Protein backbone atom coordinates (compact mmCIF):
# COMPACT_ATOMS: atom_id res chain seq x y z
CA UNK A 1 0.00 0.00 0.00
CA UNK A 2 1.60 3.25 -1.16
CA UNK A 3 0.84 6.10 1.25
CA UNK A 4 1.72 9.76 0.69
CA UNK A 5 1.35 11.63 3.98
CA UNK A 6 1.34 15.42 3.91
CA UNK A 7 2.53 16.54 7.30
CA UNK A 8 4.03 19.51 9.11
CA UNK A 9 3.86 21.32 12.40
CA UNK A 10 2.92 24.74 11.00
CA UNK A 11 -0.68 25.75 10.41
CA UNK A 12 -1.50 27.22 7.01
CA UNK A 13 1.18 25.24 5.22
CA UNK A 14 -1.22 24.18 2.41
CA UNK A 15 -1.43 20.51 3.39
CA UNK A 16 -5.14 20.21 2.58
CA UNK A 17 -4.85 22.05 -0.71
CA UNK A 18 -1.69 20.19 -1.73
CA UNK A 19 -3.14 16.80 -0.80
CA UNK A 20 -6.34 17.54 -2.75
CA UNK A 21 -4.34 18.67 -5.74
CA UNK A 22 -2.15 15.56 -5.54
CA UNK A 23 -5.20 13.28 -5.38
CA UNK A 24 -6.73 15.07 -8.36
CA UNK A 25 -3.50 14.71 -10.32
CA UNK A 26 -3.19 11.01 -9.56
CA UNK A 27 -6.78 10.58 -10.70
CA UNK A 28 -5.96 12.40 -13.93
CA UNK A 29 -3.01 10.03 -14.44
CA UNK A 30 -5.40 7.09 -14.40
CA UNK A 31 -4.94 5.92 -10.81
CA UNK A 32 -7.66 5.56 -8.17
CA UNK A 33 -6.41 7.54 -5.16
CA UNK A 34 -8.03 7.59 -1.75
CA UNK A 35 -7.84 10.92 0.08
CA UNK A 36 -7.96 10.67 3.88
CA UNK A 37 -8.14 13.75 6.06
CA UNK A 38 -7.26 13.37 9.74
CA UNK A 39 -9.60 15.85 11.44
CA UNK A 40 -9.16 17.56 14.79
CA UNK A 41 -12.18 17.88 17.09
CA UNK A 42 -14.35 20.83 16.12
CA UNK A 43 -12.90 21.09 12.61
CA UNK A 44 -15.17 19.73 9.86
CA UNK A 45 -13.52 17.63 7.11
CA UNK A 46 -12.90 19.99 4.22
CA UNK A 47 -13.87 17.74 1.33
CA UNK A 48 -16.78 15.95 2.96
CA UNK A 49 -19.48 18.37 1.73
CA UNK A 50 -17.96 19.10 -1.67
CA UNK A 51 -19.73 17.93 -4.82
CA UNK A 52 -18.12 16.44 -7.91
CA UNK A 53 -14.90 15.35 -6.21
CA UNK A 54 -13.42 12.99 -8.82
CA UNK A 55 -11.51 10.79 -6.37
CA UNK A 56 -12.60 8.80 -3.31
CA UNK A 57 -12.53 10.81 -0.08
CA UNK A 58 -12.96 9.94 3.58
CA UNK A 59 -11.80 11.14 6.98
CA UNK A 60 -10.62 9.94 10.38
CA UNK A 61 -11.06 11.79 13.68
CA UNK A 62 -7.68 12.64 15.16
CA UNK A 63 -8.47 10.92 18.47
CA UNK A 64 -8.79 7.62 16.57
CA UNK A 65 -5.44 8.13 14.88
CA UNK A 66 -2.93 8.01 17.73
CA UNK A 67 -1.01 5.30 15.90
CA UNK A 68 -1.21 6.99 12.52
CA UNK A 69 0.31 4.32 10.27
CA UNK A 70 -1.93 1.60 11.72
CA UNK A 71 -5.08 3.74 11.63
CA UNK A 72 -4.44 4.73 8.02
CA UNK A 73 -3.94 1.11 6.95
CA UNK A 74 -7.09 -0.03 8.72
CA UNK A 75 -9.18 2.78 7.28
CA UNK A 76 -7.81 2.32 3.76
CA UNK A 77 -8.60 -1.41 3.93
CA UNK A 78 -12.25 -0.43 3.57
CA UNK A 79 -11.46 0.91 0.08
CA UNK A 80 -9.59 -2.00 -1.56
CA UNK A 81 -10.20 -0.60 -5.03
CA UNK A 82 -8.19 2.56 -4.27
CA UNK A 83 -4.47 3.21 -4.62
CA UNK A 84 -2.47 5.12 -3.61
CA UNK A 85 -3.56 6.64 -0.29
CA UNK A 86 -3.14 10.39 0.24
CA UNK A 87 -3.27 11.53 3.87
CA UNK A 88 -3.82 15.11 5.00
CA UNK A 89 -2.66 15.33 8.62
CA UNK A 90 -3.35 18.29 10.95
CA UNK A 91 -0.61 20.65 12.08
CA UNK A 92 1.63 18.62 14.37
CA UNK A 93 5.19 17.36 14.71
CA UNK A 94 6.37 14.44 12.63
CA UNK A 95 5.03 11.09 13.82
CA UNK A 96 7.83 8.55 14.24
CA UNK A 97 5.58 5.65 13.24
CA UNK A 98 5.01 7.25 9.82
CA UNK A 99 8.75 7.68 9.33
CA UNK A 100 9.25 4.02 10.24
CA UNK A 101 6.51 2.73 7.94
CA UNK A 102 8.17 1.36 4.77
CA UNK A 103 5.17 2.16 2.55
CA UNK A 104 4.74 5.78 3.68
CA UNK A 105 6.38 8.67 1.88
CA UNK A 106 6.26 11.86 3.93
CA UNK A 107 5.76 15.13 2.05
CA UNK A 108 6.46 18.47 3.74
CA UNK A 109 4.58 21.30 1.97
CA UNK A 110 6.67 24.46 2.16
CA UNK A 111 5.49 27.91 1.18
CA UNK A 112 7.89 30.73 0.34
CA UNK A 113 8.89 32.80 3.39
CA UNK A 114 11.48 32.53 6.13
CA UNK A 115 9.07 31.30 8.80
CA UNK A 116 7.61 28.63 6.51
CA UNK A 117 11.11 27.46 5.55
CA UNK A 118 12.21 27.35 9.18
CA UNK A 119 9.24 25.18 10.21
CA UNK A 120 9.66 22.81 7.26
CA UNK A 121 13.38 22.48 7.98
CA UNK A 122 12.67 21.71 11.63
CA UNK A 123 10.13 19.05 10.63
CA UNK A 124 12.64 17.46 8.28
CA UNK A 125 15.28 17.34 11.01
CA UNK A 126 12.73 15.68 13.32
CA UNK A 127 12.03 13.07 10.65
CA UNK A 128 15.75 12.53 10.17
CA UNK A 129 16.22 11.91 13.89
CA UNK A 130 13.28 9.48 13.94
CA UNK A 131 14.73 7.57 10.99
CA UNK A 132 18.18 7.39 12.59
CA UNK A 133 16.61 5.97 15.76
CA UNK A 134 14.70 3.31 13.82
CA UNK A 135 17.90 2.31 12.00
CA UNK A 136 19.81 2.18 15.28
CA UNK A 137 17.12 -0.09 16.75
CA UNK A 138 17.38 -2.40 13.76
CA UNK A 139 13.81 -1.85 12.64
CA UNK A 140 14.88 -0.27 9.33
CA UNK A 141 17.71 -1.61 7.23
CA UNK A 142 17.37 0.63 4.16
CA UNK A 143 18.95 3.96 5.04
CA UNK A 144 19.04 5.17 1.44
CA UNK A 145 15.50 6.59 1.32
CA UNK A 146 15.08 10.11 2.70
CA UNK A 147 12.99 10.48 5.87
CA UNK A 148 10.81 13.02 4.01
CA UNK A 149 10.60 15.13 0.88
CA UNK A 150 10.08 18.88 0.71
CA UNK A 151 7.15 19.94 -1.46
CA UNK A 152 7.48 23.57 -2.60
CA UNK A 153 4.18 25.42 -2.72
CA UNK A 154 3.95 28.51 -4.89
CA UNK A 155 7.71 28.84 -5.52
CA UNK A 156 9.09 29.92 -8.92
CA UNK A 157 9.43 27.00 -11.31
CA UNK A 158 12.93 28.17 -12.24
CA UNK A 159 14.45 27.13 -8.89
CA UNK A 160 16.51 23.95 -8.94
CA UNK A 161 17.28 21.37 -6.27
CA UNK A 162 20.62 23.05 -5.57
CA UNK A 163 18.88 26.36 -4.92
CA UNK A 164 16.59 24.75 -2.34
CA UNK A 165 19.52 22.89 -0.78
CA UNK A 166 21.29 26.21 -0.24
CA UNK A 167 18.17 27.87 1.18
CA UNK A 168 17.34 25.02 3.54
CA UNK A 169 20.97 24.54 4.50
CA UNK A 170 20.80 27.89 6.28
CA UNK A 171 18.14 26.34 8.52
CA UNK A 172 20.10 23.24 9.43
CA UNK A 173 19.14 20.81 6.67
CA UNK A 174 22.25 18.92 5.57
CA UNK A 175 22.00 16.10 3.04
CA UNK A 176 24.80 13.80 1.93
CA UNK A 177 26.14 15.23 -1.34
CA UNK A 178 26.18 11.72 -2.81
CA UNK A 179 22.37 11.62 -2.67
CA UNK A 180 19.77 13.66 -4.55
CA UNK A 181 18.33 16.48 -2.49
CA UNK A 182 14.90 15.31 -1.20
CA UNK A 183 12.64 17.79 -2.93
CA UNK A 184 9.70 17.44 -5.29
CA UNK A 185 10.08 19.70 -8.32
CA UNK A 186 8.41 21.71 -9.71
CA UNK A 187 6.17 21.30 -6.68
CA UNK A 188 2.71 22.85 -6.49
CA UNK A 189 2.63 25.86 -8.79
CA UNK A 190 0.04 28.68 -8.78
CA UNK A 191 -1.63 27.04 -5.82
CA UNK A 192 -4.53 28.77 -4.11
CA UNK A 193 -7.31 26.97 -2.24
CA UNK A 194 -10.01 28.96 -3.99
CA UNK A 195 -8.69 27.67 -7.32
CA UNK A 196 -9.68 24.15 -6.32
CA UNK A 197 -12.74 24.43 -4.10
CA UNK A 198 -15.53 26.96 -3.99
CA UNK A 199 -15.32 28.27 -0.42
CA UNK A 200 -16.59 29.31 2.08
CA UNK A 201 -19.62 27.23 1.07
CA UNK A 202 -17.40 24.25 0.35
CA UNK A 203 -20.00 22.81 -2.02
CA UNK A 204 -18.21 22.52 -5.34
CA UNK A 205 -14.89 20.94 -6.26
CA UNK A 206 -13.43 22.72 -9.26
CA UNK A 207 -11.54 20.78 -11.94
CA UNK A 208 -10.86 23.44 -14.55
CA UNK A 209 -8.40 22.50 -17.27
CA UNK A 210 -5.58 24.67 -15.90
CA UNK A 211 -6.01 23.13 -12.44
CA UNK A 212 -5.94 19.65 -13.92
CA UNK A 213 -2.66 20.48 -15.67
CA UNK A 214 -1.04 21.73 -12.46
CA UNK A 215 -2.38 18.72 -10.54
CA UNK A 216 -1.14 16.25 -13.11
CA UNK A 217 2.31 17.82 -13.16
CA UNK A 218 2.45 17.67 -9.35
CA UNK A 219 1.32 14.03 -9.22
CA UNK A 220 3.91 12.93 -11.77
CA UNK A 221 6.63 14.86 -9.93
CA UNK A 222 5.69 13.20 -6.62
CA UNK A 223 5.74 9.70 -8.12
CA UNK A 224 9.03 10.32 -9.90
CA UNK A 225 10.68 12.22 -7.05
CA UNK A 226 9.85 9.57 -4.46
CA UNK A 227 10.61 6.73 -6.89
CA UNK A 228 7.19 5.26 -6.37
CA UNK A 229 6.56 1.96 -8.20
CA UNK A 230 3.18 3.42 -9.14
CA UNK A 231 5.00 5.41 -11.82
CA UNK A 232 5.09 2.19 -13.83
CA UNK A 233 1.29 1.98 -13.66
CA UNK A 234 0.91 5.19 -15.66
CA UNK A 235 0.46 4.71 -19.39
CA UNK A 236 3.37 5.98 -21.55
CA UNK A 237 1.17 8.68 -23.12
CA UNK A 238 0.15 10.07 -19.73
CA UNK A 239 3.72 9.99 -18.49
CA UNK A 240 5.01 11.85 -21.54
CA UNK A 241 2.25 14.48 -21.23
CA UNK A 242 3.53 15.46 -17.77
CA UNK A 243 7.25 15.20 -18.45
Steps between C-alpha positions, in 0.01 A plus 500: 500500500660825384424785741588866444463687829499879493619612839650797681483681829406842360140601441418647160768302321260394219479133598129470419529684171816314398355161593180574305700613201719189520195272516347679202823464304531130576141457386582682177795263449261206504546383859228464764625698801338505841519833683488475880482808718588462868266748670544671835198532730283795403645526149273364225665290225562736211403275211209321663230742377652573160323383185661351191822391670648264239691280745391301806507701823457413866616620840618380840456685830838585648421328831468170310835551331751488785692229317480669162652233275276228645185714491564599139550138393185386677291781356637454148421127517135598464579634151687209336439640153701816576872565465700691601391652832542875553487614863445858613616522862431796733774736613724297729856374534618208292366165619780246542275210400443660158874543451550134591226371270666363183200580278457862613664789320488819705450827312570834669312783323709816519382845402740782416600707805759473774259377767354233271850383404610489863203283603542263205872467572429423865246234400751341265764488773245334731430239233872446452547438872206257505645309205845482660343358817309234306820400318691487828231273647526269201143555388607658169783366290466724193658833588509621140146642488458852638291537817282754314479711187448875483207606283533863386170685488477809283876533437638608160534208261850617407652396835706182495577242767834668570326831565271339758793314656677832554188666642417215736863452596483835678234345724696190591404257224811311390475218247780270389634643173504149353119490514240704312356782706157383629274748327206465264538726197333701361276459803154655519492801270241782501333336796210673671222320687230699325632371167401148600194528722221753511521631857373604750197292399722202428240356263679471168832342408646678200689306232568766239746406228782717637457346846507152352828583325662625821366199692624253243845657495514485881387136513759390245772693684406334831505150350829562322665690785417235759576216257158353552437170317162646406682699232509178299120479517462821300455452127791627284280770343398639839857492624629686195224763531628598846872474432 
